[in-house]
């Protein structure tokens, strides 16, 4: 051409025309598809980086699977971390409850022959109350509480009620225990003492429905490392388990703090009947 200009302009115009026709054909083809494809296509153009297509429709499904796997691993590790955190919070709470109980009874946790031993378990506390000669819980060979026994159960009842623990009570005696009545054995004594503890807890504060089981084992379950005749086997074991209500209450800020009992209240009359 003369002047040597504009010789390629028709190519640009033709390319634009072909592109427009291709876009028109694509629109016509998509419009002819069913509703499912229309919706999927619309979602893709709205968010092209999160395609609704299945992974097998892509060229490299490994990328999506890897991303999904990484997300699942992240979710799993996050859940594990949350579970560990909850467990630590629960253990800290139980340790604080145990320390408060020792404080209420004016006991040193480091005493070797302390009258009460508290162990933190996975779901609550295990409290062993020893009936020692130096600080007896019961009057000799009876289910009647001493002043110390009544004071201890009053504070224990307050703690159980405040934190809504579920309770099981087991009574134990030492071997070769001599009782004045031949018809009244260690089986009756251990059962009566466990029942007396249940009645006292209910009398002071605990809802009767919070007590799950009361048992007497006589001298059949001595403490590990102790001879069957040891004084340490004269004991009661109270297992306190966190209930759904206690978990809910203690996870809420602003737990109301009730004043502890100021002094011993007369215990209910103990007897052999439940």
PECORSUL-V404584 format. One line per field, one symbol per residue. ss: DSSP state (a for helix, b for strand, c for the rest). phi: phi as a letter, one per 30 degrees, with the letter a starting at -180 (. if undefined). A space follows every 50 residues. Layout:
ss->???
phi->???
This chain:
ss->caaaccccaaaaaaaaaaaaaaaaaaaaaaacccaaaaaaaaaaaacccc ccccaaacccaaaaaaaaaaaaaaaaaaaaaaaaaaaaaaaaaaaaaaaa aaaacccccccccccbbbbbcccbbbbbbbcccccccbccccccbcaaaa aaaaaaaaaaaaacbbbbbbbbcccccccccccccaaaaaaaaaaaaaaa aaaacccaaabbbbbbccccccccccccccaaacbbbbbbbbcaaaaaaa cccccccccccccccccccccccc
phi->.diicidcddddddddddddddddddddddddddddddddddddddbddb dddddddcdbdedddddddddddddddddddddddddddddddddddddd deddchccdcddcddbbbcdcdblbcccccccddbdccdehbccdddddd ddddddddddddchdcbbbbcbbddhdccdcddccddddddddddddddd ddddaddedddcabbbchcdbdddicdeddddddabcccccdcddddddd ccdiddcdddedadcedddcaddd
